[in-house]
Amino acid sequence: MNTAVLAIDIGASSGRHMLGQIEDGKLTLKEIYRFPNGAEKKNGHLCWNHRALWEHILAGMKKCAELGVIPASVGVDTWGVDYVLVDENGRMLSDGIAYRDDRTQTVLDKLPEEMLYRETGIAKQSFNTVYQLMTEPKERLQKAHRLLFTPDYFHYLLSEKMANEYTIASTGALLDPSTRSWNTEVLRMAEIPETLFPEAPKMPGTLLGNLRPEVAAEVGFTCDVILPASHDTGSAYMAVPARDGQAAYLSSGTWSLLGTELDEPVATEKARRSGFTNEGGYQGKIRLLRNIMGLWMLQCIRREENERYSFAEMAELALQGAGYPYTVDAMDNRFLAPENMTAEIRTALREAGNPEPASLPELLACVNRSLAKCYADGIRELSALTGKNYTSLNIVGGGCNNRVLNQWTADATGLPVFAGPGEGTALGNAIAQLIALGELKDLSHAREHIRADFELKTFMPKENGK
């Protein structure tokens, strides 16, 4: 029996359990369980339902036992910045508030932006963990034993070991990007107790231990708990089948994360002004990237259209509206959590002096063109920051299935776009576990497998496509 690993990949709108293994010399990934996710209002805040997510984690693991495929290990990845505060017994001290909640608006100017970027390399965003913690009641911070980021918390429930993983910890503007450990100066200035972070973050591939006995009894098997790159973008970047350092990366999902892998951070004033952030990657790498609103804009429009179109159908509709040339800034925080995305886009266009879309196809064309333009601008600025001439763009994640966006991105950037694999985040999660178990030699070996074993589509820029 080939060694299988279980990658539990939880996004802001859904989660999935994927079995990864080497079968007959090929790297494979198989979905065995999928479940919905979403933030909901509770006690005046937008919150995640951790209890429901934990029940889904267990249900998907039980599915493994039902199928007779017992994984050698399990690991969880999620979105960044969000956390729970726990007591000594691991009990949550409050609801897990979601990053799109507006609670941080009153504290955004309490830390000097230039200082924070210099100390952490993280671009200023209203949802950064440091700002979220600054809104916590002081008595709760003093009572808390540990801060566990969302995947850290689920790893604790699985293994009974409290640990912070490096890639997820790096998202919160709490780390020193050079030492890869907690920045005590930032914690002091933000009045965050250092006791919440008693040890340095652990690197992807770290073995936490076995499943808790009660969890093993419930799911029907035991296995190792191995930390993947617990930030979903960290896992997604691992699955980029880049051949060299001249490729730009794009993890395309609810968020679009455009950037590259580096050995050291770029925490310069120019990088800050350009909106780039330095997050942690596999083996202590730095992901220099820019956060772009991404497919969130399309997800909101689909919901506002009562989900009568699939995402593939929406892409075809955008093609029908291709004659509409106007765009919006896909990095503008006005699109982070608007009451109505369609209305917000129309307002932004009107304020810029542009005609509003006359139809849904034109609205969708606007969003896709806006994203493509933002990607092109981002690659030019990334090149200026790193001194590298990027010769291709590799897209992983759900967005790689949007053939219209891929082609318009190739046209806007003037670069070949290599799209795939679609389940990049789960694949990267599985790869970290397979490397830790010795099933893959290293990340380079894993990327060789991805190029050989997964379908990758190529989109070439059309002449005068810019």
N, C-alpha and C positions, 0 to 999 in steps of 0.2 A: 504494500500500500504506500503510495506517495505521501510525503509529509504535507499536510494542509495547514494553513493558518487562517484565522478568522479576522477579517478587517471590518470593524464596525465604524461606518462613516456616517456621521450625523450632521446634516446641514440645517439651515434655518427653516426650510420648508418640508424636508423629508429626510429619512434616514434609511440605511440599507446595511444588510449583513452580506459580505462577499467572501467566498472561499477562494484563496489563492494557493497555487501549488505548481510544481514542475511536473508535468505529465508527458511521458514519452518525449522528453527533451524540450518541451515547450512550456512557457510560462502561461498559465491560464487563470482566469478570474470568472467566478460563477456566482450570480446573485441567488441567495436562498430565502431572503426575507426583506420586505420593504415596509416602511411605516410612515405615517404623516407626522409633521412637527409644525409648530407655529407658536408665536408668542400670544398671550392673552391678557386682558386687563384683570388685575387682582390687587385689591387694597390701594387703588389709585395709581398703580404702576403697570407697565407692560412687562410681563414675566414669562419665563419658561416653565413648563410643567416637568420638573425633574422626576417626579414620581412616575408619570406616564412614560417618560423616556426610559427609565430603569426597567419598567415592566416590558417595554418593547425589546430592550437589550436581552433580557432573560428569555422572552418568547423566541427571538431569533436564534439564541444559543440552543434552546430546546429543539428547534427545527433541525439543527445539526445532528442531534442524537436520533431524531426520527428518521433522518436520511441515512443514518449509519456512517456518517463522515465525522470522525472525532478530530477536531483541530489540535495541533501540537501547542498552539498558543493563540492568544487573542489580544487585540489592541484597539483603542478607540481614538478617533480624531473628531474634532468639531470646529465650528467657527471660533474666532479669536475673542479676546478681551473680557468676556463674561466669566463670572466666578461665583462661588458660594463661600461664605464664612462658616466654619464649623467649630464645635467645641472639642474637648479632649476625646470624646466618644464618637466623633465624626458626625454628630447631629447638626443639621443646618440651623443656623441661628436666624435666618430670614429667607424670604423668597429670593429666588435667583432672577434678578431684574435683567431684562434684555437690553442690548446695546442701543436699540432704536427708541428707548424711553428718553424723555426729555429732562430727566432730573439733574443733569450736569450743567445746565445753562447758567446757573448762578455762580459757578466756580471756575469757569473757563479762563478768566483773566487773573486768577490768583497766583499762578506760577508764570514767570517770564518765559515766553515762548522760545526765545533764542537760547536761553539757558537749558530748558528742558530738552531741546533738540540736541544741543551740544553734549549733554550728559547721557542721553538715551538713544539718539539717532532716530527717534520715532516722530513722524509728522503729527502735527496737532490735529486731532479729530475729537469731536465732542464726546465720543463713546470710549475714549482711551480709559483703561482701567484706573490709572492714577486719578482721573477726574471722578470716576464712579466712586472710588474709595473716599475721596474728599467730601462726598455727600452723605456718607454713612454716619449715623449717630455715634458720637465718641464712645458712649458706654458700650455699644455693640462691638466696636473695634477693640476696646480694652478687654471685653469678655471673650473674644474669639481666640481660639487656639491656633488655627491655621487658615490661610487663604488657599483654596484649591480652585484652579480654573476648571471649566466645565468638564473636559476630559479627565483631568486629574481626579475630580470627584468620582467619576464612574470607575476609574482605575482603582480608587480606594474601595469602592463598594465591591469590586471584583476580587481584590487581593488583600484587603485590610492594611495596605501600606500607603501612607500619605507621602506623596512626592510631587514636586512640580517639574514638569517636562520643559526642556529648554525652548523649543520652537513656540509653544503656546505662551510661555512666560514672557517671551520677547515681544509679544504684541501689545503689552499694556503700558509702555513707557515707564517701566520700573527697573529695567536692567541697564547695566553698563555694557554697551555693545562690544567693547574691546575685551573685557574680562569675562564676559558671558555670565556674570553673576549679578546679584541685586545691587542697585545703586543706593547706598546708604544716604548720600547727600540728598537725593530726590525724596527718599522716604522721610527724611527729617524735615525738609522744607514743606512737604505735603502733610505733615503731622500724621503719618501712617506708622503704626507700631512695627518695629523691626522684628518683633517676636512672631509675626505672622509668617516670616520667611526664615526659619531656623537653619536651612541648609541651601547650598547652591542648587540650581536646577540640574536635573539629570538629562543626559543626552539620549536621543532616539536610539533604540536597540538595547536599552537597559532592561534587564530582567528584574521585575518586581517580586516575583515569587509565583506560587500556585494560586488557584482559585480558593477562596474561603471554603471551608468544608460545607457550610450550609448552602452556598451557591452551587457547588459541585453536586450536592445531593438534589437540588431543585432542577438543574439542567440535565443531569444524567451522565456527567463525565467531569473529569478534571483536566486541566491543562495549565501551561505557563501563562502569565500575564507579562507581555513585553511592550514597552513603550514604543510606539511608532513616532514619527514626526506628528505630534498630537494636534498641531494647528493644521487645518485642512489644506491651506495653501502650501505649507511646508511639505505635506505628503504629495500634493499635486505636482509641485516642482520636482520631486524625486522621479515622477513618472514622465517627465519631459524627455523624449528620446533624442536629445541634442547630441550631435557628433563632436562639437567643438565649442570654444568660448565665444564664437561669433554669432550665436543664436540668441535672440531675445525670447523671453518666455511669457506666456499669457495663460493664467489659470482663469477660465471663463465659466463662471457660474452666477449665483446671485450677485456676487461681486466680481469685477474683472480686476485681476492683480497682474499688472504688467511690469516686468523687470528682468533681472538676471541674477546669477549666482556669483558671489565674490568671496575672497578669503578674508577681507577686512572691511569694516564699515566705511561709508562715505558720509560723515556727519558734518559736512561743511555748510556754510551759510548759503551757498549756491544751491546745494541739494535741498536745503530746507525751503528756500523760496520756490524751488521747482516742484515741491509737493511730494518728494520721494522719501520713503521710510526704510529703515534698516531692521528687518526682522530676521530671526534665527532660522537656520537651515540644518539639514542633515550633516553630521560630522562637524558641527560648529561653524558651518558656512554662514554667510550673510546673504539674505535675499534683499537686494536693493530694488524696491518696487514702488509703484504708484497705485493707490486705491482708486478705482473708477466705479461708478454706480453699477455698471454691468447689466446682467439680465433681470435684475430687480425691476428696472423700468418696464420691461416687457411683461414680467410676472404680474405687476400691478395692473397694467392695461388689460391683460387677459382676465384678471379677476373682475375688473370693472365692466368687461364685456360678458360677464356671467359664464366665463370659461367655454364659450360656444365654439372657439377655435383652438386647435392644438398649436403647439409652438411651431411645428413644421408648416401648418397652414398659415400662421401669422407671418412666417418668413416669405411664403409665396405672395401673400397680400402686400408685403413691403415691396416686392418686385413690381407689383402692379402700380404702386405709387412712386416708382423710381424717378419720375419727372419732377417731384417736389425736392428742391435743392437746399432748403434751409435746415440749420442744425441748432442745437442747444449745447451748453457746456455740461457734459456728462460727469464732471467732477464737482458740480455745484451742489452744496449741501441742501439746497432747497428741494432736491429730489430724494433726500434720505428717508423721510417719513411724511410725505404730503397726505392731506386728507383724500385727495383725488389726483392721481398721477397725470391722467389725461388733461385735467384742467390746469395743473401746474405747468405742464409742457406748453400748453396754449398760451398761458399767461407770460411765460418766459419769452416765447417767440414774439408776442405782441409788444412786450416791453422793449425788445430789441429792434422794433420797427419792421418786423417781418410779417408777411401774411400767415394766418393760421392755416393748418391743414384743412382741406375741404372734405376729407373722407378718412375712414380708418386706414386704408392703404397708405395715404400720405402721412398720417401720424406715425405709422410703423416704419415707413421709409425714413422719416425724420430721426427716430430713435436709433435705427441701425446705422444711418450715416453719421449720427453724432458719436456713437461708440467707435466707429471706424476712424473718424477724424481724431478722436481722443487717443486712440492707439497710435496713430501716426505721429501726433505731437509728442506723445510719451517716448516713443523710440528715438526721435530726434534729440530730445532732452537727455535721455539716458546715455546716448552716444556722447553728448557734450560733457556729461559728468564723469564717464568712465574712460573717455578717450578711445573707445572701441568703435569700429565700423561694423554695425550689425548687418548680416547678410541674409537673415531669414527670421521668421517668426514662427515659433512652435506653440500651438494652442492645444491645451488639454481641458477636460471638463465638459459639462453639458453643452456649452456654447459652441464646441467644435462641430456639433450637428447642424448648426445654422449655416447652410451653404451660402445664403445671400450675404450674411454678415462676413463670412470668411472671404468671399470674393471682393466685397467692397473694402475689406481691410487690406487685402493684397493690392487693390487699386490705389488706396489712400497712402499706403506705406511705400509702394513701389518694390515690395519684397515678396518673394515666394512665401506662402503660408502653408505650413504643414499641420494638419488638423488631426488630432487623436493622440492617445485613446480617450474615449468619452468618459469612462469611469476612472479618470486619472487619480483622483484623491484616494479612492479605495485601493487602487493598484499601488500607489506609493506607500500606503499604510501596510499592505501585504508585503511589499518588497523589503521594508525595514525589518519586519519579522523574519522573513526568509533569509536575509543576510545574517541576522543574529543567530539563527539556527544552523547556519552553515550550508543552507540549500543553494544560496547564491554567493559568489565570491565577494562581490562588492557592488557599488552603485554602477560603475562602468559596465560590469557584467550584466546587471539587470537591464540597463538601457539597451544593450545589444539584443537582449531577448525581446524587449518591447518593439524595436525596429523590425525584428524578424517575425514575431508572433502575433502582432496586432495590426489591424487594418488602419493605415494612415492615408489620408487624402491630401492631395497637393492642389493649391490654388495659385496660379501664376497671375501676376499683375497684367492688366490689359494696357496697351499703349495709350498714353495720355489719360491714364486712369486717375491720376492725382487730381 
